[in-house]
Amino acid sequence: MLSTRVAVLVTLGLALGLASGAVASPDQDKVLAKQHYESGASHFDLAEYEQALVEFKEAYRLKPDATLLYNIAQCHRKLGNIDEALTFYKNYRRRAPDAPNRDEIERRISELEAEQQARQARKAEEAREAKAAAEMKAALEAKAALDAKAEAEAKAATMSAPRAETPEPQPVAAPLPTAVAGPAIPTAISPGPETRTDLVQSTASTSPGEATAETSILHRWWFWTAVGVVVAAGGVTAALLASRGGGNGPFCSDCVATSGVNAK
């Protein structure tokens, strides 16, 4: 809208100059510059800093007054254009070194330079963070690709490998009953020979062979038959002796009785 207005004014100025056949005078530039200045000041008061910036620039072109450079710097500062604001504050200081607001200009420049450095540091930090994030993302993507490749290779190897046949389970035979052993018969433990000084140790002993022979004889039938015959014979003999012992005569006819001799 402002540019349209400026274009209209310029067009009117050219038309008037051509019609009169004369070039615009310096006084007319001052008048136009004043009009742009007043328009820019109105926009500035309304916080319309972009429109105010345009008007102040047009006024400076028509009348290069250092005060307009300060106004342009103010518009850039309000818009957050730190680099441009610093440029126009410094231009104003250069064009008006003895300006009554020199202290204010120095303070503005210091503040903007500090803010500029802080902003540059933030931008550098953001750039580092963005780079680190990009590298991390690339590393994760690379890892994911490697994992997917390894998984695919493992799956392919599993599919291509021959499957081992599982043997069929064989029937298990029932365990046979185990014979229960009887109680163990303790063996006689014979104490070792005792060495004594008060007794003479007998050396007679029955050998295992003799004991075995005696045991085998006792189990023979003829042994007991012979024993029976001997016992029977002994009984008959004892009976005969008893029957003869009742008389006074001797046992046999050739014997002399001893009873009479003994009586004498």
Summary of the structure (lengths in Angstrom):
residues: 264
radius of gyration: 75.7
end to end distance: 203.2
largest distance: 229.4
contacts: 521
relative contact order: 0.03
helix: 68%
strand: 0%
